[in-house]
Amino acid sequence: MSELSLSLPQSLPIRDEADVIVLGGGPGGLGSAIAAARHGADVLLVEHYGFLGGMATAGEVNPFMPNHLEKESLDTGIFEEWLERMGTYGGQRGSSRTFDPQAARLAAEDLCKEAGVRLLYHHRLAHSEYSDNRINGIVLHSKSGLSAAQAKQYIDSTGDADLAAMSGCEFNFGNDAGDPHVQPMTLCFKLLLDENDISEGKDPGNYLREINDQIQDAYHRAQDEGRTSNPRENVLMFRGVEDKVVHFNSTRIIHKSSVNGEELSEAEIEGRKQLRELIEILRAEVPLFKNSKLYSIAPQIGIRESRRIVGRYTVTLDDYRRGRTYEDGIARVTYPVDIHNPNGTGTYFIKLPQGAWYEIPYRSLIPTNINNMLVACRAVSADHGTHSSLRVMPPVCSIGQAAGTAAAFAVRDNKDVSDIDGSVIRDQLIKDGRNLVTDAPEMTCPNLDDPERAGMEYNHGADRKPKVLTA
């Protein structure tokens, strides 16, 4: 392979300075930046798009998955504020967690500006300069070229742990049995139903449920006949905010890495290929979709999993099954283990018993070798199984709120985030309205042994072996 000689600058003027720099404006970055600013820190939030929201907006991932205990949200705080603010723009379907990505953009920016967060759009992380277990500064790339930025504390909310990787942090990739592949990506899209295709007197959402078998049968026929390259076991649909809009979380792109530039590009192309195939199937074989129109395609493919940092504590599947809690637990989670098969068909679930939860400890946000950085995104320190539970957006936003609070405390006390007592952060989060408990340190969650509250484990669609095109 030939090489290109470079003459990059050896130094850059520091254009941006802050107490706390947050990289990435997705749910984790929102929670981080808003919490840090509310606790008195000067915060710079750097986002490579021209809007906030991450997978909720750029990925159009919808709806927000439930993370509730006995119908009570475990993500009270900044996440619920974000959801409520979307409603002021007409961006929610009633009281559900179905939302409009455009309203989510506006609501996120509102909350950041009101908290005093400084926003820097269209800037992407290019380099981390670190030594002696600290980040000394970062290099950003924008239309203006390269620029330097510096903070006392950093929060990596990039989703892929880009800052952690550039700072020499150890991470895991793939499952815990040596399979190098991560959960597949999904390109989300929406279709607008034609009123003439809806049977008289039928509510579109209820009608979708009534004809679900017809939709699935058409899709399975297409798989068996090689008319789609999608290995997913079913068509996953949700109602949109508007009655006649149907959201699809149905494409499945396997064996691609979101931290490999070429593979990420290929994944986008494959996602749109599967999108075209599914629209053709539905229009041809399901009368409800005969005259449907394309309503939206996510600007970016949805990413479930990539790097997972090795932190000062790793949350494991055993911790999940035991419902383990911690003195420094900063988020509670009930969402099930939800592993979309990295190699094709099937989705593996483990559901906790009713009334049980597990916690994410503050230590799992701290990488082993960098003291002034926290990871506040899906890339926290967890194994492959537990990651599939905590990766969904509501608990990620709650993780961010904890990280931002800790970063502000570190600045206030002239410490690094690695020196902050996680139990102090837990107590502050409770004062700030987070749904955490004070009486369950270092224990197994109650209700796990109650047979009437038993959970379940199953692999949906694993027995289906579709004929999949390889081209």
N, C-alpha and C positions, 0 to 999 in steps of 0.2 A: 504494500500500500504506500503510495506516495505521501509526502508530508508538505505542509505549508508552514513556512517560517513566519513567526509573529513578532510584532513590535508593540505589544500592549503596554500601557503606562504602568510604571512601577509605583506610582503614588497618585492619589486623587484627593482633591479638596473635599472636606466633609460638608456636604450641602445641607443635610438634615440631621438634627440632634433631638433627642427626647429622653425622658426618664425611662419610658418603656416603648419598644418597637414591637408591634404585632405584625407578623407576616401572614397574610391571608385573611380575607373578609368573609369566609363562610360562617356557619353557625358557631364553631369554636372561636374564630377570630372575633365575631360580634360579642360573644359573652366575655371574652378576654378584654377587649378594648373598652367596652362600656363599663365593666366592673373596675378596671384599673383607673379610668378617668373619674368615676364616681368616688373613688377612695383617694383622690387628690393627686394622682400622677399625671404628668404631661405625656400624652399618648399619641404616637404616630401609627396609624393603621395603613399598611401597604398592601395594595390589591392589584393584580395584573389585569383584571377586567376594568371596565369603566363603571361598575356597579358592584354592590355587595350581595351576599347571600349564598355564594358557593353552590353546592349541589342543589339547594332549594330554588335557585334562580338560573344559574348557568346550566345546571344539569336538569332543571325542571322536574326533579324527583318529587313525587306527590303520591299520597298525602304524607303528612308527618306521621310516623309510626307511633303506636300507643306505648307509653311508658308510664303505666298507672298502677296504683295499688288500691284495690276496692273502689275503682272509678275515680280515684283522686290522683291528680297529676303529681309525678315525682320531679317535675321540672319547673316548679314554681320559681319565679324570679325573672331573669332577663328573657328566657325563652318564651314564657307565657306573655310577657309584655310585648314581645315582637309579634306574637300571634294576635293579640288584642289590637295592636296598632294596624295590622293588616286589615282588620275588620272595619276600621274607619275609612278605608279606601274601597270598601265593598269587596274585599279580597278574600273572604271566607264563605264557605257554603254553610250557612246557618251557624250552629255552634260546633260544627265538625272541625276536623283538622285538615280538610281539603282547602287549598289556598291557591290564590292567583300569584304566579311568580313575579308579575309586574308590581303588584301591591307589596309583595315581600321585599322587593328592591327599595321601594320608597320608605316602607316602615323601618327597614334596617338603617337607612341613611338618617332618617328622623332621629332615631334613638342615639346614634353615634354623635350627631351634631348637637343634640340637646345635652349630652354628657360632656361635651367639650373635646371629643376625639378629633384629631387632625387627620384628614383623609388624603391619601396619595394614591391616585388611580393610575392605571396603565404603566405600572412599574413592576418588574419581575426580579426576584433574587438571582444574582449571578455568581456571587462568591461570598464566603465567610472567612474572615481573618481572625484566627484564634491562637492562643498560646496559654500555657499554664492553667488549663482547665477553665478558661474564660474566653468569651467572644469579645474581641477588641473593636470590631466594626464589620460592616457588611458592604458589599457592592451591589448596586441595583442597576438594571438596564431599562431604558425607556427610549422614546423617540429622540431624546436629547443625548443619547449615548450612555456611557457609564458614569455613575456618580456614587459617592460614598455616604453612608449614614452610620450614626453611632448612638448607642443607648447604654444605660446602666444595666438594664435587664431586657431580655428578649423572650418573645413567645412565638413558637413555631405552630402556626395554624394553617399550614399549607395543605393539609390532608395527606400528602405523601412524605412528610417529614423531610422536606428539602433542606431546611436550615440545619437540622440535626445531621443529615448525611454530609453536608458540606463542611460541618464542624468536626468531622471525624468520629461521630457517635456510632456505636455498634447497633445493628438492627437485624431483625429476622424478616424473611420473605418466603412465602409459601406455607404449607401446612407443617405440622409438627412430626410427620412421618417421613419427611424427606422429599415430598412432592414439591417441586419448585413453582408450581402454578398457584396463583391466587384466585379468589372468587372472580367470576366473569364480570365484564362491564355490560352496561345496558344503556342504549340510546332511547330516551323517553320521547314520546310524541303524542299529539292529540288529534282526534278527528271530530269534525262538526257534522252532526246528523242532519239529514234533510227532513223537514217536517212531513213531506209526502211519503216518507218511508216508515213513519211511526204510525202504528195502528191507532185508529180513532179511540180516544178515551184512555190511551196508555200513557203512563208516566215513563219517560225515557229510562230513568234509572232502574225502576222496577221491571220494566220490559227487558232490560239487559239481563237481569237475573232470570227472568222467565225463559229466555232463549239461550242461556249459557251453554246448555248441552249442544245445541245446534252450532254455536260458535266453536266450541272445543272439537266437535266431530269434524267440522270443515278443516280446521287447522291440522288435526291428526291425519286426515286423508292426504293433505298436502305434504306432510312429512313422509308418510308412507310411499307416496308417489314421487318423492324427490323434488317437489316444487318449492321447497324452502330449505335454506341452509341453517335454519335456527334449530338448535338441539333442545331448547327449553321444552319442558313437559306440558305446558299449558299456555293459554293466552291470559295474561294478568291485566285486568282492566279496573279502572276506578271512575266514578262520576267526577266531572269537573265542577267548578264553581257555577258555571252556567248549565242549565238543564240539558241542553242538547250537545254538550261537549263530553267526549269520552277520552280519558287519559289511559295510555298504554305504557306499561312497564314490562314489556314482553320480549324485547330483543335480548339475545344472549351471545356475547362475543367472548370466546374462550381462548386461553393460551396467549394472551396479550398482556404486556406490562405497561402500566401508566407512567412508569419512570424510564421507559425506553422511548425516545422520541419517534423513531420509525414505527415501532409497534403501536404507539398511540395514534399515529396517523392512520395506520392500517385498520385499527379498531373503529375509527370514525367511518371509514369507507364501508367496512363490513356491516356496521350498525345501520347505515342508510340502505344497504342492499337488503337486509332483513326487513326493514321498514317497508320498502317497496313491495316485497313479496307478501307481507301480511296484509297490506292494503288491498292488493290484487285479490288475495284469497277472500277477504271479507266482502269486497264489492261484488265478486262473482257468485258467492255461495250463501251469503247471509242477507236476506232482503232488507234488514234494518240499515245496512251499510251501503246499499246499492248506489245511492247518489251522495254519499258522504264526501266531505271536502277536508283536505288537510288544513288543520287549524294552527298547529305550531310544531316545530321540531326543536328540541333543546339545542342551544348554542354549543354545548359541549357534552360529550358522552359521559354518562354517570359511572363513577368509580366506587366500587365497594371496598377494595382492599389493595394495599401495596406494601410499603415498608411498615414495620412495627418496631419501634425502638426497644432496646434493652434498657430498662429503667432500674431504679433502686428497689422496685418491687414489680414482679410480673404477675398479673392476675391470670389464673389458670382455670381450666374447665373444672378441676376439682373444687376450686373456690366457688365457681358458679353453682355447681351441684349442691354444695354445702350451704349456700347462701351466706357466705362469709362477710362479716363486717369488720371495721377497723377503727382504731382510735383516730386515725387521720382520714376516715372515709369522707369524700367530698361530693359524691353523687351516688344515688340509689338507682338500680336498674331492675326492671322486671321483664323487659323485652326478651323474647326467647333467643336461644342460639338458632341462627338462621343462615345456614351455609348453602349458597347456590353452588352446585357442583362445579368445581374448577375445570373439570374434564368433559362436561356436557350435560346430560339429562339428570334430573333429580334435584330436590331441595330438602336438605336435612334439618329437622327441627328438634330441639329439646326445650320443652316448656317447663318452667318452674311451677311447683304446686301453687294453687291459689293462696294468696296471703303471704307468699315468700318473696324475697328480693335478695340481691347481693350488692356490694358496694365497690366503688373504685377508690383506692387510697391515693392520697396526694403523692406518695412516693413513686407511683407509676407514671407520673408526669415528668419526673426528673431523670434525665439521662445519666449514665454512670460517670461520664468524664467531663461534662460541662456544668459549671456551677451557676452561671447567670442566665440560664435558658430553661424554659418549660415547654413541653410539647402539649398542645391543647387542640387536638383534632382526633380523627379516628386512629392515628398512629401511636397512641399511648402504649405503654408496655403491657401487652397481653398476649396470650397464645392465640392460635388460629381460631379455635372454637369460641372462646370468650369474646374475641374481637368481633365476631359476627353478631354478637348481641349488643355490645356497647357502641358500635359504629354508627347507629342511626342518629338522626340530627338532633332530636330533643336532648338526650343525655350528653351529646358532644357539646351543645351550647352550655349545658350546666358545668361540664368539665372546664370550659372556657371561663365561665364566671369565677370558678375557684382559682384558676391560673392568674386571671387578672387581679383578683383580690390579693393573692400572694405576691405578685410582682409589685403592686403598690405598697404593700407592707415592707417589702425588701428595700424599696427606695426610701421610704420613710425612716426605716431603722438603720440605713446604711449597711445593709447586708446583701448577700446573694440569695436568690430564691431557694437554693439548696439548703440554706441555713434556717429557713422559716419552718416553724413547728406546724405541721399539718393539722393538728388538733385545734390550734388557734384559728386557722382558716375555717375549719368546720364550724366552730362556734360563731364566727363572724357571718358565715353564710346563713346560719339559722337566724341570726339577728336581721339579716337582709331579706328574709322571707323564703329561703330555700326549704324544701320539704325533706329535712334530714332529722335523725333522731339522736338524742344525747345519751341514751341508756343502753347502747348496744356496741360498746367497744370490744374489738378482738373476740368475737364470738360467732356462733352459728345462728343464723336468722331463725326465729320461732316459726312454727307451723310446718316445718319440713317433714316431720314424721307423722303428721295427721293424715290417715288414709283417706279421709273425706276430702282432702285438699290435694290429692295426688296430681302430679304433673304427667306429662307424656312425652314420648320420644318416637319419632317416625321419619321416614324418608319418602317424601311425596314424589311420585312419578318415577321412582328408581327402577320400577319394573317395566317401564316403557322404553323400548329400544328403536327409536325412529331411524328410518333410512335418511341419512344426511348427505347432501351434496358436498363434495370436497373442493369443488372449483370455486 
